[in-house]
């Protein structure tokens, strides 16, 4: 199956059926992915009290629409994960992070929505708008709606060949949402894509990137490498964070923690390998003993 069709699966009903040739980055991927999306219903809470409608003018077609937006006082942090994912207690702001113009099909994360150049607008008009069928979304979004809108955003970013950092953060947020669903295959797919983009952004873009300085990006790359099992690469990036002077203490401690996790993982892998070798050797001894008994039996006979 084509990688592009996996990444943008689920957008067919919105008019995007033939998008197998759309690549996020100019890098060929060979790993396969199961695009089965599990459905997960959000808890029935009155989330509308945490939301308001914000008037937005589409920079592509000048259509004015309302974007569902989370109120500032509704951001209640419950837990922060090692890859910068934040779990919120009242409402999940990630569900409402993508703005979408229902007239022309232009979609982007709200931080980037208005940051579009004239030649990029032309690409949207030529390649997105003719295919866009439009869709009316409910007032309250769930995780499946959020995934669909992030994919629309990613498709737009890919069509206009946007910066790697924008596509990488979009992919990272998709990986987070699929992790919440328990969909490991899609989580892996989008984490890999996020890592590709972040490494390219680190080398070729200026800082800060989405509020992250050079060392936060270095740490995030190292952590994603760790999650993907690229331990040598991860240790290299985390090591640079740990040994660089003037680093924020919390970030350095976090890098040390992840480095120690890798060491523990590698030690456990070695112990498992040794145990396997030992058991294999014991099996060989048992086989030899049995063969000796059989040979004695036949000789006596």
C-alpha positions as CSV (number, residue, x, y, z in Angstrom):
1,X,0.0,0.0,0.0
2,X,1.2,3.5,-0.8
3,X,2.5,5.5,2.1
4,X,0.6,8.6,1.1
5,X,-2.7,6.7,1.1
6,X,-2.1,5.5,4.7
7,X,-1.3,9.0,5.9
8,X,-4.3,10.7,4.4
9,X,-6.7,7.8,4.8
10,X,-10.1,8.9,6.0
11,X,-10.4,12.0,3.8
12,X,-12.1,10.2,0.9
13,X,-15.6,11.4,1.8
14,X,-14.3,15.0,1.8
15,X,-13.3,14.7,-1.8
16,X,-9.7,13.6,-1.6
17,X,-9.7,10.1,-3.2
18,X,-6.7,10.2,-5.5
19,X,-3.9,11.5,-3.2
20,X,-1.5,8.6,-3.3
21,X,1.1,10.8,-5.0
22,X,1.2,13.4,-2.2
23,X,4.3,13.0,0.0
24,X,4.8,15.0,3.2
25,X,8.6,15.2,2.8
26,X,10.8,14.4,-0.2
27,X,11.9,11.2,1.5
28,X,10.7,7.8,0.4
29,X,9.4,5.5,3.2
30,X,9.2,1.7,2.9
31,X,7.5,0.6,6.1
32,X,3.9,-0.5,5.9
33,X,1.1,0.5,8.2
34,X,-2.3,-0.7,9.1
35,X,-4.7,2.2,8.7
36,X,-7.5,0.8,10.8
37,X,-8.8,3.7,12.9
38,X,-10.4,2.7,16.2
39,X,-13.4,4.7,17.3
40,X,-13.4,6.2,20.7
41,X,-16.2,8.3,22.2
42,X,-15.5,11.1,24.5
43,X,-17.1,11.3,27.9
44,X,-20.4,13.1,27.9
45,X,-19.6,16.4,29.6
46,X,-20.8,19.9,28.9
47,X,-17.7,21.0,26.9
48,X,-19.6,23.8,25.3
49,X,-19.0,25.9,28.4
50,X,-15.3,25.8,27.7
51,X,-15.6,26.9,24.1
52,X,-16.5,30.1,22.2
53,X,-16.8,31.0,18.5
54,X,-14.1,33.1,17.1
55,X,-14.5,34.9,13.8
56,X,-11.8,34.2,11.3
57,X,-11.3,35.4,7.7
58,X,-9.8,32.8,5.4
59,X,-6.6,34.1,3.9
60,X,-7.2,32.0,0.7
61,X,-10.8,32.8,-0.3
62,X,-11.7,35.7,2.1
63,X,-14.6,33.7,3.5
64,X,-15.5,34.7,7.1
65,X,-16.3,31.8,9.3
66,X,-16.4,30.9,13.0
67,X,-13.8,28.6,14.6
68,X,-14.5,26.7,17.7
69,X,-11.9,27.9,20.3
70,X,-11.0,26.8,23.8
71,X,-11.3,29.5,26.5
72,X,-8.1,30.5,28.1
73,X,-9.3,29.6,31.6
74,X,-10.2,26.1,30.5
75,X,-6.6,25.0,30.1
76,X,-6.1,22.8,33.2
77,X,-3.0,20.7,32.9
78,X,-3.2,17.2,34.4
79,X,0.1,15.7,33.3
80,X,3.0,16.3,30.9
81,X,4.5,13.5,29.0
82,X,8.1,12.9,28.0
83,X,7.5,13.9,24.3
84,X,5.8,17.2,25.4
85,X,2.2,15.9,25.1
86,X,0.1,17.6,27.7
87,X,-2.9,15.9,29.2
88,X,-5.7,18.3,30.2
89,X,-8.5,17.6,32.7
90,X,-11.4,19.8,31.6
91,X,-11.2,19.7,27.8
92,X,-8.6,18.6,25.2
93,X,-7.4,21.7,23.3
94,X,-5.8,19.5,20.7
95,X,-9.2,18.7,19.4
96,X,-9.8,22.3,18.4
97,X,-6.3,23.2,17.2
98,X,-7.1,23.0,13.4
99,X,-9.0,25.8,11.7
100,X,-10.8,24.9,8.5
101,X,-12.5,27.0,5.9
102,X,-15.5,25.1,4.7
103,X,-15.7,27.1,1.4
104,X,-12.3,26.4,-0.1
105,X,-11.0,23.5,2.0
106,X,-8.0,25.3,3.4
107,X,-7.0,23.9,6.8
108,X,-4.1,24.5,9.1
109,X,-3.2,24.5,12.8
110,X,-4.4,27.9,14.2
111,X,-0.8,29.0,14.8
112,X,-0.1,28.8,11.1
113,X,-3.5,29.5,9.6
114,X,-2.9,33.1,8.6
115,X,0.8,32.6,7.8
116,X,0.3,31.7,4.1
117,X,2.1,33.2,1.1
118,X,0.5,34.2,-2.2
119,X,2.0,31.3,-4.2
120,X,0.9,28.9,-1.5
121,X,-2.7,30.2,-1.8
122,X,-2.6,29.5,-5.5
123,X,-1.7,25.8,-4.8
124,X,-4.6,25.5,-2.4
125,X,-7.0,27.0,-5.1
126,X,-5.7,24.6,-7.8
127,X,-5.2,21.4,-5.8
128,X,-7.5,21.5,-2.7
129,X,-10.5,23.6,-3.5
130,X,-11.6,21.6,-6.7
131,X,-11.7,18.4,-4.7
132,X,-13.2,19.8,-1.5
133,X,-16.8,18.7,-0.8
134,X,-17.3,20.5,2.5
135,X,-18.6,19.2,5.8
136,X,-20.6,20.5,8.7
137,X,-19.0,19.6,12.0
138,X,-20.8,19.4,15.3
139,X,-20.3,22.0,18.0
140,X,-18.3,19.5,20.1
141,X,-15.4,17.7,18.5
142,X,-14.3,14.2,19.5
143,X,-10.9,12.5,18.9
144,X,-11.9,11.1,15.5
145,X,-13.0,14.5,14.2
146,X,-9.7,15.9,15.5
147,X,-7.8,13.3,13.6
148,X,-9.7,14.0,10.4
149,X,-9.0,17.8,10.7
150,X,-5.3,17.3,11.5
151,X,-5.1,15.1,8.4
152,X,-6.7,17.9,6.3
153,X,-4.2,20.3,7.7
154,X,-1.3,18.0,6.9
155,X,-2.6,17.5,3.3
156,X,-2.7,21.3,2.9
157,X,0.8,21.7,4.3
158,X,2.1,18.9,2.0
159,X,0.4,20.4,-1.1
160,X,2.0,23.8,-0.5
161,X,5.3,22.2,0.4
162,X,5.4,24.0,3.7
163,X,8.3,24.0,6.2
164,X,9.3,20.7,7.6
165,X,8.7,22.0,11.2
166,X,5.0,22.7,10.5
167,X,4.5,19.3,9.0
168,X,6.4,17.6,11.8
169,X,4.4,19.2,14.6
170,X,1.2,18.3,12.8
171,X,2.4,14.7,12.5
172,X,3.4,14.7,16.2
173,X,0.0,15.8,17.3
174,X,-1.6,13.0,15.1
175,X,0.8,10.5,16.8
176,X,-0.4,11.8,20.2
177,X,-4.1,11.4,19.3
178,X,-3.5,7.9,17.9
179,X,-1.8,7.0,21.1
180,X,-4.9,8.1,23.0
181,X,-6.9,5.8,20.8
182,X,-4.5,2.9,21.4
183,X,-3.8,2.6,17.7
184,X,-0.1,1.7,17.8
185,X,0.3,1.3,14.0
186,X,-0.8,4.8,13.2
187,X,0.9,6.2,16.2
188,X,4.2,4.7,14.9
189,X,3.5,6.0,11.4
190,X,3.1,9.6,12.4
191,X,5.8,9.5,15.0
192,X,8.2,8.4,12.3
193,X,7.1,11.2,10.1
194,X,7.4,13.8,12.9
195,X,10.9,12.6,13.5
196,X,11.9,13.0,9.8
197,X,10.6,16.6,9.8
198,X,12.1,17.6,13.1
199,X,15.5,16.4,12.1
200,X,15.3,18.4,8.8
201,X,14.0,21.5,10.7
202,X,16.8,21.3,13.2
203,X,19.4,21.4,10.4
204,X,17.7,23.9,8.0
205,X,15.4,26.2,10.0
206,X,15.9,29.0,12.4
207,X,14.9,28.9,16.1
208,X,12.6,29.1,18.0
209,X,10.4,26.5,16.4
210,X,6.9,26.5,17.9
211,X,8.3,28.1,21.0
212,X,11.1,25.6,21.3
213,X,14.8,26.5,21.3
214,X,17.6,24.4,19.8
215,X,18.0,22.3,22.9
216,X,14.3,21.5,23.3
217,X,14.2,20.4,19.7
218,X,17.3,18.3,20.3
219,X,15.7,16.7,23.3
220,X,12.5,16.0,21.4
221,X,14.3,14.4,18.5
222,X,16.2,12.2,21.0
223,X,13.0,11.2,22.8
224,X,11.2,10.3,19.6
225,X,14.3,8.3,18.5
226,X,14.1,6.5,21.9
227,X,10.4,5.7,21.5
228,X,11.1,4.3,18.1
229,X,14.0,2.1,19.4
230,X,16.8,4.1,17.7
231,X,18.9,4.0,20.9
232,X,22.3,5.0,19.5
233,X,20.8,8.0,17.7
234,X,18.8,8.9,20.8
235,X,21.8,8.8,23.1
236,X,23.7,11.1,20.7
237,X,20.9,13.8,20.8
238,X,20.2,13.4,24.5
239,X,23.9,13.5,25.2
240,X,24.3,16.9,23.5
241,X,21.5,18.3,25.6
242,X,23.1,16.9,28.8
243,X,26.6,18.2,28.1
244,X,25.8,21.6,26.7
245,X,26.3,24.5,29.2
246,X,23.6,26.8,30.2
247,X,20.7,24.4,29.6
248,X,17.5,24.6,31.6
249,X,17.8,22.4,34.6
250,X,14.5,20.7,34.1
251,X,15.2,19.9,30.5
252,X,18.6,18.5,31.4
253,X,17.1,16.3,34.1
254,X,14.5,15.1,31.7
255,X,17.3,14.2,29.2
256,X,19.2,12.3,31.9
257,X,16.0,10.4,32.8
258,X,15.5,9.3,29.2
259,X,19.1,8.4,28.8
260,X,18.9,6.1,31.9
261,X,15.8,4.5,30.5
262,X,17.7,3.6,27.4
263,X,20.5,2.1,29.5
264,X,18.0,0.0,31.5
265,X,16.4,-1.2,28.2
266,X,19.7,-2.2,26.7
267,X,20.8,-4.0,29.9
268,X,17.5,-5.9,30.0
269,X,18.0,-6.8,26.3
270,X,21.5,-8.1,27.1
271,X,20.1,-10.2,30.0
272,X,17.4,-11.6,27.8
273,X,19.9,-12.5,25.2
274,X,22.2,-14.2,27.7
275,X,19.3,-16.1,29.2
276,X,18.3,-17.3,25.7
277,X,21.8,-18.4,25.0
278,X,22.0,-20.3,28.3
279,X,18.7,-22.0,27.8
280,X,19.8,-23.0,24.3
281,X,23.0,-24.4,25.6
282,X,21.1,-26.4,28.3
283,X,18.8,-27.8,25.6
284,X,21.8,-28.9,23.6
285,X,23.2,-30.7,26.7
286,X,19.8,-32.4,27.2
287,X,19.8,-33.5,23.6
288,X,23.3,-34.9,23.8
289,X,22.5,-36.8,27.0
290,X,19.4,-38.3,25.3
291,X,21.4,-39.2,22.3
292,X,24.0,-40.9,24.6
293,X,21.3,-42.9,26.3
294,X,19.8,-43.9,22.9
295,X,23.2,-45.0,21.6
296,X,23.8,-47.1,24.8
297,X,20.5,-48.7,24.4
298,X,21.1,-49.7,20.8
299,X,24.6,-50.9,21.6
300,X,23.4,-53.1,24.4
301,X,20.7,-54.5,22.2
